[in-house]
Amino acid sequence: MFVATSADGYLAGPDGEIDWLEPVNAMADAESYGFHAFYATVDALVMGRRTYEAALSFPKWPYPDKRVYVMTNRPVAPRHGERMVFGAPDAVLASLEAKHVYLDGGVVIRQFLAANLVDDLTISIAPVVLGGGVRLFEGGERKHALELVGTQTWPSGLVQLRWRLPGVRT
Amino acid sequence: MFVATSADGYLAGPDGEIDWLEPVNAMADAESYGFHAFYATVDALVMGRRTYEAALSFPKWPYPDKRVYVMTNRPVAPRHGERMVFGAPDAVLASLEAKHVYLDGGVVIRQFLAANLVDDLTISIAPVVLGGGVRLFEGGERKHALELVGTQTWPSGLVQLRWRLPGVRT
């Protein structure tokens, strides 16, 4: 999992906005805060319906080189070869035949966290307090210890924390 | 402000418990993750009623060398020279004649954050997901940019993030 949050733990503002990330994105290095290196290790993406629709609205489909699975109970016709999936996170994951899955979108991330199926957690914290929005951690996750793998900071004020979840399937 | 939270942003568990901090506290250095240095710069503490009662329950009063103000609308007789205060955060702060105030307790911290009276924010993140409890950021805080001052990590897996709030009274 590779996400950006505000200092108060939001993935997006109250209306889904991520414009508060613009200042740090404008100062991103060529590696986009390690995203390119992370993305290169991934063989499939699983995202929720809202994240999918946001990606569709981009000028260019952002994932031409990856298998994309959209978790939704309202399947639509794929436009870029993406597949619609539906069900419990463990069943979905088992059906993917993927080694390293990139989870995207708050709902999907929370479902997989609750099912204890997330094995690494990279959270990039932007230097801003939002005061409201879509939380990464809504509550109800399983209580578990993390293992700190490392941290990194950038001149933009972004701080990246990397954790592993011990005892989770690898 | 100098607080410890879980990776999912809780100051305490659902029943106020902070036992999840024991593993990192057991591995603390002599400086207690920088707390002693921070505490030395403080000339007064402002805490809420619950934090005060927790402090009273300790075997020894933890703040013998500092002025302590308890924000409460149910004042009780002081037992260690502490003073009971009540009112809006800005009025309380103005009455203290203190330069560097240490805010303690979720309610007090949130009130002062909402009133834009917090000028530095040190959050030590413990390597654990709790899944529920008393949040540091409950929502409703003013949206504002932070300035990252620094980060530090310890072998226990604790990560400390230090921010300043630009434009706040100093």
Contacts between the chains, C-beta under 8 A, distances in Angstrom:
chain1	res1	chain2	res2	distance
A	7	B	121	7.6
A	7	B	123	7.8
A	7	B	137	7.9
A	7	B	146	5.8
A	7	B	161	7.8
A	7	B	163	6.8
A	8	B	9	7.3
A	8	B	136	7.7
A	8	B	137	3.6
A	8	B	139	8.0
A	8	B	141	6.5
A	9	B	8	7.3
A	9	B	9	4.6
A	9	B	137	6.4
A	20	B	143	7.8
A	23	B	145	7.7
A	113	B	129	7.7
A	121	B	7	7.7
A	123	B	7	7.9
A	125	B	161	7.1
A	127	B	145	6.3
A	127	B	146	4.1
A	127	B	147	6.4
A	127	B	148	5.1
A	127	B	163	6.4
A	128	B	143	7.3
A	128	B	144	7.1
A	128	B	145	5.3
A	128	B	146	6.1
A	129	B	113	7.7
A	129	B	137	7.1
A	129	B	141	5.4
A	129	B	142	7.3
A	129	B	143	6.5
A	129	B	144	5.6
A	129	B	146	6.5
A	130	B	141	7.9
A	130	B	143	5.6
A	131	B	137	7.8
A	131	B	139	6.3
A	131	B	140	6.0
A	131	B	141	4.0
A	131	B	142	6.0
A	131	B	143	5.0
A	132	B	139	4.7
A	132	B	140	6.8
A	136	B	8	7.7
A	137	B	7	7.9
A	137	B	8	3.6
A	137	B	9	6.4
A	137	B	129	7.2
A	137	B	131	7.8
A	139	B	8	8.0
A	139	B	131	6.3
A	139	B	132	4.7
A	140	B	131	5.9
A	140	B	132	6.8
A	141	B	8	6.5
A	141	B	129	5.3
A	141	B	130	7.9
A	141	B	131	4.0
A	142	B	129	7.3
A	142	B	131	6.0
A	143	B	20	7.8
A	143	B	128	7.3
A	143	B	129	6.5
A	143	B	130	5.6
A	143	B	131	5.0
A	144	B	128	7.1
A	144	B	129	5.6
A	145	B	23	7.6
A	145	B	127	6.3
A	145	B	128	5.3
A	146	B	7	5.8
A	146	B	127	4.1
A	146	B	128	6.1
A	146	B	129	6.5
A	146	B	157	7.1
A	147	B	127	6.4
A	147	B	157	6.6
A	148	B	127	5.1
A	148	B	153	6.5
A	148	B	157	4.0
A	148	B	158	7.9
A	148	B	159	6.3
A	150	B	153	7.9
A	151	B	151	5.7
A	151	B	153	5.6
A	151	B	159	5.7
A	153	B	148	6.5
A	153	B	150	7.9
A	153	B	151	5.6
A	157	B	146	7.1
A	157	B	147	6.6
A	157	B	148	4.0
A	158	B	148	7.9
A	159	B	148	6.3
A	159	B	151	5.6
A	159	B	161	5.9
A	161	B	7	7.8
A	161	B	125	7.0
A	161	B	159	5.8
A	163	B	7	6.8
A	163	B	127	6.4
